[in-house]
């Protein structure tokens, strides 16, 4: 008889709370797992050091989150971290990893480890910790690889990372580019890796009435509005989009910039700027005409998929990390460093109603293939196939 996953332990170094909605996509996936009648326990160690430095409230040590089919048990043990910079020959990343692992193991000693599988979100520290739990408790371990750069591999080095995940049963890569990166660095055998692009919660992200959403948020009814969602850092490109909008003309184009950070947009005509509750984002996207994200690096961008689900044509990077989710039916791909090219793509959609409508319909169709419930089912099937 084939083994089934009924109890799943999820290890994550970030999990959203009401006061700190970081990484909502991992929460959405865990909720989708529970809706498959899988009992989920999340262990999310919280750094006391980071909380003090950033002056952020600590997550509750233990809580429950209700879902349609039950509840998720979430444990947030405290641990101390050190600067990620190496001190002489001492790699503080390895020290932080061991402290993270110790906090997870402490929880398991308290609650027991009667799980069918353990799932780590990203390689380090969660995936490596899943591997350690696998060795300690003989539980099959998996991890998701959704990093936008090699930072989690570089922290410990490729050889050390490979050694620390040798017991992993399978890897959930969010893009073909990510899968190829793991293979290129000889981190794990390619027959253990499967690609599952990120997906959206279709109950939250869907197209609303544009006129109604503009009225709700006080946006001009007849404006041409460009939307951006992402951190205000150079990689994401709010600054480059801002320059492109200035080039097109702020008399023509207005904008919505959802996010926060130091690399802020500076163009005129910004209708809204700053952080937003996750629940508000689909309404704001529905108020826009197009979505632009000149990003330099992604695993697989949730913001792009969410925008498509709201019916927005997408202008984004022509780099390989977007290949699994964007094509000519729903997007215009550009060099994300070329302001002139970004501006030209915006102008194409500004002047060409037919192209805009075509890409909007294509975006909606593409989003239908990227639903979180389907992704959760496929991930569980993949994991179960590695249990037997």
Buried (B, 14 or more C-beta within 10 A) or exposed (E): EEBEBEBBBBBBBBBBBEEBBEBBBBBBBBBBBBBBEBBBBBBBBBBEBEBEEEEBEBBEEEBEBEBEEBEBBBBBBBBEBBEEEEEEEEBBBBBBBBBBBBBBBBBBEEBEBEBBBBBBBBBBBBBBBBBBBBEEBEBBBBBBBBBBEBEBBEBBEBEBBBEBBEBBBBBBBBBBBBBBBBBEBEBBEEEBBBBBBBBBBBEBBBBBEBEEBBEBBEBEEEBBBBBBBBBBBEBBBBBBBBBBBBBBBBEBBBBBBBBBBEBBBEBEBBBBBEEBEBEBBBBBBBBBBBBBBBBBBBBBBBBBBBBBBBBBBBBBBBBBBBBBBBEEEBBBBBEBEBBEBBBBBBBBBBEEEEEBEBBBBBBBEBBEEBBBBBBBBBBBEBBBEBBE
